[in-house]
Amino acid sequence: AGLFLDEAQFVKNHRSAAHQCARRLRAPFKVAITGTPLENNLMELWSLLSITAPGLFSSPTRFGEYYQKPIEREGNEERLAQLRRRIRPFMLRRTKEQVAADLPAKQEQVLELELHPKHRKVYDTHLQRERKKVLKLIDDMNTNRFEIFRSLTMLRQLSLDASLYDDCYSHIPSTKLDALTELMADIVAEGHRTLIFSQFTTYLKKARSRLDEVGISSSYLDGSTKNRAKAIADFKEGNNPVFLISLKAGGFGLNLTEADFCILLDPWWNPATEAQAVDRIHRIGQTRKVMVYRMVSKDTIEEKVMALKAAKAQLFDSVMEGAAGSGTGLTASDIRELLG
């Protein structure tokens, strides 16, 4: 019997124990099944092919030098075309349009929100401080990666709600929570059901409390939820019109077509992760038009994340669909842009 790896993106890190185990398992053949064979960079594609087509490419170091760097950093079209030719016999791709042509329409809208003046002052103060710190660390990304990403995460939290960074800012209004409450009142009044995603569980809990205050009940799921099945069942059975979900805990593997609205409270620089979340409702079984809202705080790191996400989507398209141009991984240059 062969080995079938469903949700194969979980073995995309070739340094992980899960990947090493999948490579070492003996089987007549191996098949990797995933909607996102490439999320952040080309090395993830190498990881999957090293399992399913061992020997197709040499070491990750050689692959990085010959394909990854020229394609991601230099936009080398010749290497990109060569890579597509080599992987084509080993990949079978079916888009949603091909296998689910009768799906209802999906409409997406970015809601650009202005920070409250007090919030803006706090954000700008911390931005200046973190920018100076990160720009000193960025020349040695490998050594300072943790510290750099901690600064980026802090700025992303500050873009959402200043109190996520420090409770001393709890008196500062959250524009996103105000907008969410107003939007959800209309959605629920019209009889629709909604999934709400965030990467930050603390913020999800704040959103849940705010919805409770205006009489909107909700189900909740994050990585610490003990009775996951009950949370899902409560929503699917119609007990609550809203389901708040941590992007990492529920952004994949769930069928929640009972909802027809999706709200992403904060952008993530991985477009595949967001697409997986939206696909919880825009999938086979959905009978209604789907509406997706993406909330973005203006003039913050969130706008930069949106631009970076577009570049990553371009990388996926260039490799999988043959589109011109290429995106990039999260490099030192990207981080400078995020802090610009």
N, C-alpha and C positions, 0 to 999 in steps of 0.2 A: 504494500500500500504506500501511496505517496504521502507527502506532508503538505497540508494546506494551511497557510498562515492568514487567517482573517484579521482585518484591522492591522495589516502588516506595518503600518507606520510606527508601531510600537517597537520595532526592531531596527529603526532607521539609524540609530547611533551605533556605529561599528565598534565602539569601545565598551558598550554595555554588556552585561552578563547575558541578557536575553538574546542579543544578537549573536554572541559567541555560541550560545547553546543551540540556536537555530542552525548555525553554520555547521556545527559538529554532528548534529543528528544525522544518522545514516538513513537514507530513503532513496528509492529508485528515481523519484523526481520530487521537486519542491515547487509549490506555486504560492506566490504572494498576492493576496487580494487586498486592495486598498483604493480609496478614492483620492488619496493624497500621497503618491509615491515620492513627491518632491515638495517639501514645505519651505525649507530655509535656504538650502544650498545643494549643489550637485553631489556632494559627498553622501548625502542621504540616498540618492539614486544608486551610487556605487554600492552602498551597504545592502540594499535589496537585491541587486543583481549578483553580488558575491554569494548570496544564498541560493538564488534560483538558477543562476548561470555561472557557476564557479569557473574561473579561468578566462571568462570573457575579457576582463580587464586585469591588469597586474595589481600591484600593491596600491593601497590608498595614497601613498606618497607619490607614486608615479602618476596615478590618475589625477591627483591634485595639480601636479606640475604640467601635465600635458593637456588636460581638459578644463579642470575647474578654474584655475587662475586665468588662462587666456579668455575663457568664455565670460566669467563673472566680472573680472576686473577690466578686461580690454575690449569686450564685445567682439571677440574674434569669430566672424561668421563662418570661416572655413572649418575651424575646429568644431563649431556647433553643428554644422552640416554633417561632418564626419561622425560625431557622436550620435546623431539621430539615425544615421545609416546603420551603425553598429547595434543599436538597441532595438531597432524596429522589429527584427525577427523574434525577439524575446518578449514583446509586450503586446497585449491585446487591450485596447482602450475603447470603452463605450461611454459616451457622454449621456447626461440626463436627457438631452434632446433626442437621442437615438433610442433609448430604452423606455422613456416615459414621455413620448411626444404629446400625449393628451393632458399633461399636467396643467392645472390652471395657471394663469399669469402670476408673475411675482414682480412687485413694484418695490423699489428701494429708495429711501430718502435720507439724506444727511441733515440732521438738525443741528445747526451751528448756534451755540449758546454763549452769551457774554457772561463772564464772571462778575459777581457782585464787586463793587469798588473795593470793599475791604478784603475780599478774597484775592482780587487782582494784586493788591499791595503785598500781601503775604507771598503769593506765588512769585512775583517778580523779584522779591528780596531773596528768596531761596534759589531761584534760577541763577541769579548772578553769582551766588556763592558756589553752587554746584558746578556751574560752567567753569569757573576758575580751577576748581579742584580736579575735575575730569580732564580738562585739557592738559594738565600737568602729568596725568597718569596714562594718557592714551597712547603714547609712543611705545609703551610696553604692555600691549593688550593682554598677553598671556598671563603675565604676573599680576596685573591689576584688574583682571576681568570682573572678579567678584565685587570689588569696590566700585567699579564703574557702573555695573548693573544695579547696584544698590542705589546709587544716585539717580539713575534713570527711573527706577521703580518709585523712588520717593517723589520725583517730579510728576509721575503719572498719578500717584495718589493725591498730590496737591491739586492737580487739574480737576479731579473729581470732587473732593471735599477736603478742606484744609484740616478738619479734625481727624482725618485718617492718618495724618502725620503726627499730630499732637492734639490731645484733648483740650489744650488751652485755647484752641481755635473753635471750640464747639459753638460759640456764639455767632460765628460767621455764617450767613445764609448759604445754602447749597443750591445753586441755580438749577442743577440737573434734577435734584429731588423735587424742586418746585415744578419744573417742566414735566417730570414723570407723573406726578400726582394729577396735574391738570389733564395730561394726555390720557392717562388710564381712566379717569372719570368718564371721558367721552367714549372710549373704546368699550368699557364695561356697560355703559348705558345703552349702547347699540347692540349688545348681545354677543360681542366677540370675545374670544379667549386668547390669552397672550402668554408667550414665553419671554422672560427677562433674563439676560445674561450679563455677567460681569466676571472679571478675573479676581476681584477682591471680595472675599466672603464678608468682611466687615462692612463693606458698602452695601452688599446685598441685604444684610440684616437691617441696616439703616433704611433701605428702601422698603423692606417689609414692614418695619415699624411705621413708616410714614403712610403706607397704604392702609394699614390697620386703623390709623387715626381717622381716615376718611371713610371707613367702613368697607374697604375692599379686602376680602379674604384671599389668602394665597397658600399655595404649597411651596415647599422649600427643599432644595437639594444641594448639598456640597459634599466634599470628601469625608466629612465627619458625620454625615447623616447615618444614624444607626439602622433605621428601617427604611431603606431606599425603596423597596417594593411598595410600601404603604404610601410614601410620598407621591410616587408615580401614579398609583391606583386612585388616590384621592383626586388628582387632577383629571385623569382620564375619565373617571366616573362622573365628573361634573360638580364635585363638591366645592371646588374653588375655581374662579375665572382666571386666576393668574398663577403662573409657576415660575418662581425665581430659582435660577440654576447657576451654579459655578461653572464657568466655561470648561475647566479641566475635568470636572466630575460628571457633567452631563452633556458635553458638547458633541458626543458621538454615541452611536449604538442604541439610541432611543427612537421610538416611533411615536410622535406626539402630534399626529395630524388633527387631533381634536382642536388644536389652536390654529388660528389663521393670521395672528399678529406676532411679530418678533421684535424685541427691542434690545439693542446692544448698548449698554450703558457706557462702555469705554472701548476704544479701538485697540486691537492687538496687531503687532507688526507681522503676524503670520496670517495671510489671507485664507489659507486652507483651513485653519482652525475656525475662523469665523464662518466660512462656507459650510463646514460640518455642522456648526450650531444651527444655522438657518435651515439646513437640510433636515432637521428634526421635524419640521412642519411642511417643507416644500419637497414632497416625496410621493411615491405611489400610495394612493389612499386618500390624498388630499382632494377635496371636491370644491373648495372655495378659493377665490383669489387670495394670494398671500401678500401681506404688507410688512416690510422690514424698515425699522427706524434705527439709524445709527446716531447716537448723541456724541457731539464733539465740542469741547470747550475751545472757543476761538482764541487765537494768539497764545497757545500753550503747546507743550510737547505733543499733545494729542493730534494737532494738525500735522506735525512732522511725522508722526507714526502713520497717519493715513497715506502720506506720500511714500514712505518706505514700503508700506504694504502694497502699494501699486507697483513698485519696482519688483517685489518678490513675485507678484502675480505675472508680471511680464517674463520673468525667468522661467516660470512653469510653462507659460504659453510657448516660449521660444523653443523649449526642449520637447514638449509633448505635441505641439501642434505645428511647429515649423514657422512660427511667426518671426519676423525680423527683430533684431535687438535682443538684449539680455538684461536681466536684473542683477541683483547682487546680494550677498549675504550681509550680515550685520558687521560691517568693517569699521575701522577707525574713522574713515571718511563719513560713513553713515552716522556715527555717533556725533561727529562735529555738526552734521546737519540737524540732528535731533536737538542739539543745544544752541543752534543758531538763532 
